[in-house]
Amino acid sequence: MTTTNETKPAVPYCGHCGEPLTTPHERCAARLELEPPRYCPECRRRLIVQVLPTGYEARCSAHGALAAAAA
């Protein structure tokens, strides 16, 4: 029997640049207030993002839908 050990990363990733959040990302945080995220904060994969008049829909291929921000 094969089991998969899916572990969470020790350090989350930035939703804008995809780099580990080991240092502050002030510019990225400011941009994320105006733009949807580009990377999954859990696994660093590129997100599938659809911008809507009411906000956005973001989906990771591994983790599913992310919470959308209202415009």
Secondary structure, 3 states (H helix, E strand, C coil): CCCCCCCCCCCCECCCCCCECCCCCHHHHHHHCCCCCCECCCCCCECEEEEECCEEEEEECCCEEECCCEC
